[in-house]
Amino acid sequence: MRTRNLKLWILAMLLVTVMLVLMIKGCFSSAPEPSQAEPSAPSAPVKITFWNQETNDRRQEVLKESIQTFNQTHPHIQIVPYFYEGETYKAKLRVATISGKMPDLFYYWTGESFKYMVDSQIVADLTDLMEQNPLYKKQFYPEALHNATYYDRLYGLPHTRTHVVFWYNKRLFAQYGLTPPQTWDELMLTADKLLSKGISPFTVSGKERWPLLNWYAYLSNRLGGSSPFHYITKGAGDFTEPSFIEAALLFRELVKKKMFVPGFLGVDRQLAESMFLKGEAGMYLQGDWAAEEMLSNPDIAYFRFPTVNGKGDPTVYYGGSSNGWAISKNSNQQAAFEVLSYMLSMEERKKFVETSGQLSTLKELPLSPSHMKPPIYDYVQFIQKDPSNYFGYYDQEIDPRRSELLLDAVVTMAGAQTMSRKEIEDLLKQIR
């Protein structure tokens, strides 16, 4: 009996020991063994939508290459680019502004339209982000940043300095003994000579309206300087100021003398440039965003918009640091700023300038002549030094309502068979 009790006691002790071992092991084994742990899922990259103007040239190719490189080297952020034709882009941006469905990063022009975005708290304030990166901020020309500053706060980063210039066909000029004109009278004599040879003096894309405004803006600035339009932007003046009337009359002379290519009001920019490059027109007033395309043709060179009736400074250019990229307020601002900092880095802007011939807003950009076509290098050397000042794009500097009225007025002046001075005054008086 005693032996049986002893066996039961030993069995019970063994069971207790096993249970204690299992309990102790459980306490120290609540987490799975390292070899058995499930790998943590990688976090999804932040997607940054990026709206740009469609150009269908090397500028767009370079931008796409930069985006591709960024996406390959920044797995935590991925740029999703969209490109839209100029007028389509402007319309789409207006709709996005109203609806509040803005892209993370977008192309903008300084002026009243952009100020409206600032006032409506649609666009992000970049001041603090730039102050946290003082060496990066120091690379920009101060005046470029000033153009995107409202209420002493920075809301965008201009990426290029643009210039509207005359492109001309050297072969045609040489054939007829012509030289680049320096005054309006010389320009008209040159145009008359080409017209007498059956060649349209000027090509222009009237269908898009703003290329016609290039003419009107330059004429009014040469005649009256920058102050009259500055007063208009501030609501202290209007287009009945004498220099605007005189500019309209000179513009009308071009129309009456059939100085533009036939059917110019229906010509788009692509066709206008094609006609010029084929030698169907002698001159083309257009911005240097077309420099790469123009200067890839050995027959094409450039000159400034001339003085007009002895007035105006030919080194004052229509353009400046008026376009760039901005971040919408509701985006992931840190991620979007990382994209912006990359796209506007020295290395990426260097590639852009060397390819396109458009100046950067970054100071002391180290260009490599060996990476550039010689005519583009020569143009960059010229345009870096020539401008003494700029005046901004009329259709962007004023509010959208007046901008539409101005563009329509210029088209009306370009299309009317006859138009008296009084009719011009009445037309311009409506732009209020």
Sequence and secondary structure as in RCSB ss.txt:
>XXXX:A:sequence
MRTRNLKLWILAMLLVTVMLVLMIKGCFSSAPEPSQAEPSAPSAPVKITFWNQETNDRRQEVLKESIQTFNQTHP
HIQIVPYFYEGETYKAKLRVATISGKMPDLFYYWTGESFKYMVDSQIVADLTDLMEQNPLYKKQFYPEALHNATY
YDRLYGLPHTRTHVVFWYNKRLFAQYGLTPPQTWDELMLTADKLLSKGISPFTVSGKERWPLLNWYAYLSNRLGG
SSPFHYITKGAGDFTEPSFIEAALLFRELVKKKMFVPGFLGVDRQLAESMFLKGEAGMYLQGDWAAEEMLSNPDI
AYFRFPTVNGKGDPTVYYGGSSNGWAISKNSNQQAAFEVLSYMLSMEERKKFVETSGQLSTLKELPLSPSHMKPP
IYDYVQFIQKDPSNYFGYYDQEIDPRRSELLLDAVVTMAGAQTMSRKEIEDLLKQIR
>XXXX:A:secstr
 HHHHHHHHHHHHHHHHHHHHHHHHHHT SS  GGG         EEEEEEEE   SHHHHHHHHHHHHHHHH T
TEEEEEEEE HHHHHHHHHHHHHHS   SEEEEE SHHHHHHHHTT B   HHHHHT HHHHHTB HHHHHTTEE
TTEE  EEEEEEEEEEEEEHHHHHHTT    SBHHHHHHHHHHHHHTT EEEE  GGGSHHHHHHHHHHHHHHH 
SHHHHHHHTTS  TTSHHHHHHHHHHHHHHHTT B TTGGG  HHHHHHHHHTTSEEEEEEEGGGHHHHHTSTTE
EEE   BBTTBS TTEEEEEEEEEEEEBTTS HHHHHHHHHHHTSHHHHHHHHHHH  EESBTT    GGGS HH
HHHHHHHHHHS SEEE  HHHHS HHHHHHHHHHHHHHHH S   HHHHHHHHHT  
